[in-house]
């Protein structure tokens, strides 16, 4: 059951990134663009989770480190976009 949730999280992150990009094409504001970048990186993070725990569970490529790195990068992108929009 957990595997389905991990896959759905990756799919939903990708769909959010796509919808944010389509919204940015309609009305180009910087916050939509940076939010799209954030969700793209979160999609990568969730995809690493799927690969680490479902597809290759026996291979140890330090998936937790890479997931945390990408998640922190996504948060930093969103904070940067918020600061960019406010200044």
Contact map, one row per residue, 1 for C-alpha under 8 A:
111110000000000000000000000000000000000000000000000000000000000000000000000000000000000
111111000000000000000000000000000000000000000000000000000000000000000000000000000000000
111111100000000000000000000000000000000000000000010001000000000000000000000000000000000
111111110000000000000000000000000000000000000000000000000000000000000000000000000000000
111111111000000000000000000000000000000000000000000000000000000000000000000000000000000
011111111100000000000000000000000000000000000100110000000000000000000000000000000000000
001111111110000000000000000000000000000000000110010000000000000000000000000000000000000
000111111111000000000000000000000000000000000000000000000000000000000000000000000000000
000011111111100000000000000000000000000000000100000000000000000000000000000000000000000
000001111111110000000000000000000000000001110110000000000000000000000000000000000000000
000000111111111000000000000000000000000000100000000000000000000000000000000000000000000
000000011111111100000000000000000000000000000000000000000000000000000000000000000000000
000000001111111110000000000000000000001101100100000000000000000000000000000000000000000
000000000111111111000000000000000000001100100000000000000000000000000000000000000000000
000000000011111111100000000000000000000000000000000000000000000000000000000000000000000
000000000001111111110000000000000001001000000000000000000000000000000000000000000000000
000000000000111111111000000000000011111100000000000000000000000000000000000000000000000
000000000000011111111100000000000001000000000000000000000000000000000000000000000000000
000000000000001111111110000000000000000000000000000000000000000000000000000000000000000
000000000000000111111111000000011011000000000000000000000000000000000000000000000000000
000000000000000011111111100000011001000000000000000000000000000000000000000000000000000
000000000000000001111111110000000000000000000000000000000000000000000000000000000000000
000000000000000000111111111100010000000000000000000000000000000000000000000000000000000
000000000000000000011111111111011000000000000000000000000000000000000000000000000000000
000000000000000000001111111100000000000000000000000000000000000000000000000000000000000
000000000000000000000111111100000000000000000000000000000000000000000000000000000000000
000000000000000000000011111110000000000000000000000000000000000000000000000000000000000
000000000000000000000011111111011000000000000000000000000000000000000000000000000000000
000000000000000000000001001111111000000000000000000000000000000000000000000000000000000
000000000000000000000001000111111100000000000000000000000000000000000000000000001001100
000000000000000000000000000011111110000000000000000000000000000000000000000000001101100
000000000000000000011011000111111111000000000000000000000000000000000000000000000000000
000000000000000000011001000111111111100000000000000000000000000000000000000000000000000
000000000000000000000000000001111111110000000000000000000000000000000000000011011000000
000000000000000010010000000000111111111000000000000000000000000000000000000011001000000
000000000000000111011000000000011111111100000000000000000000000000000000000000000000000
000000000000000010000000000000001111111110000000000000000000000000000000010011000000000
000000000000000010000000000000000111111111000000000000000000000000000000111011000000000
000000000000110110000000000000000011111111100000000000000000000000000000010000000000000
000000000000110010000000000000000001111111110000000000000000000000000000000000000000000
000000000000000000000000000000000000111111111000000000000000000000000110110000000000000
000000000100100000000000000000000000011111111100000000000000000000000110010000000000000
000000000110110000000000000000000000001111111110000000000000000000000000000000000000000
000000000100000000000000000000000000000111111111000000000000000000000100000000000000000
000000000000000000000000000000000000000011111111100000000000000001110110000000000000000
000001101100100000000000000000000000000001111111110000000000000000100000000000000000000
000000100100000000000000000000000000000000111111111000000000000000000000000000000000000
000000000000000000000000000000000000000000011111111100000000001001100000000000000000000
000001000000000000000000000000000000000000001111111111000000001100100000000000000000000
001001100000000000000000000000000000000000000111111111100000000000000000000000000000000
000000000000000000000000000000000000000000000011111111111000000000000000000000000000000
000000000000000000000000000000000000000000000001111111111011101000000000000000000000000
000000000000000000000000000000000000000000000000111111111000000000000000000000000000000
001000000000000000000000000000000000000000000000111111111000000000000000000000000000000
000000000000000000000000000000000000000000000000011111111000000000000000000000000000000
000000000000000000000000000000000000000000000000001111111110000000000000000000000000000
000000000000000000000000000000000000000000000000001111111111000000000000000000000000000
000000000000000000000000000000000000000000000000000000011111000000000000000000000000000
000000000000000000000000000000000000000000000000000100011111100000000000000000000000000
000000000000000000000000000000000000000000000000000100001111111000000000000000000000000
000000000000000000000000000000000000000000000000000100000011111000000000000000000000000
000000000000000000000000000000000000000000000000000000000001111111000000000000000000000
000000000000000000000000000000000000000000000001100100000001111111100000000000000000000
000000000000000000000000000000000000000000000000100000000000011111110000000000000000000
000000000000000000000000000000000000000000000000000000000000011111111000000000000000000
000000000000000000000000000000000000000000001001000000000000011111111100000000000000000
000000000000000000000000000000000000000000001101100000000000001111111110000000000000000
000000000000000000000000000000000000000000001000000000000000000111111111000000000000000
000000000000000000000000000000000000000000000000000000000000000011111111100000000000000
000000000000000000000000000000000000000011011000000000000000000001111111110000000000000
000000000000000000000000000000000000000011001000000000000000000000111111111000000000000
000000000000000000000000000000000000000000000000000000000000000000011111111100000000000
000000000000000000000000000000000000010010000000000000000000000000001111111110000000000
000000000000000000000000000000000000111011000000000000000000000000000111111111000000000
000000000000000000000000000000000000010000000000000000000000000000000011111111100000000
000000000000000000000000000000000000000000000000000000000000000000000001111111110000000
000000000000000000000000000000000110110000000000000000000000000000000000111111111000000
000000000000000000000000000000000110110000000000000000000000000000000000011111111100000
000000000000000000000000000000000000000000000000000000000000000000000000001111111110000
000000000000000000000000000000000100000000000000000000000000000000000000000111111111000
000000000000000000000000000001100110000000000000000000000000000000000000000011111111100
000000000000000000000000000000100000000000000000000000000000000000000000000001111111110
000000000000000000000000000000000000000000000000000000000000000000000000000000111111111
000000000000000000000000000001100000000000000000000000000000000000000000000000011111111
000000000000000000000000000001100000000000000000000000000000000000000000000000001111111
000000000000000000000000000000000000000000000000000000000000000000000000000000000111111
000000000000000000000000000000000000000000000000000000000000000000000000000000000011111
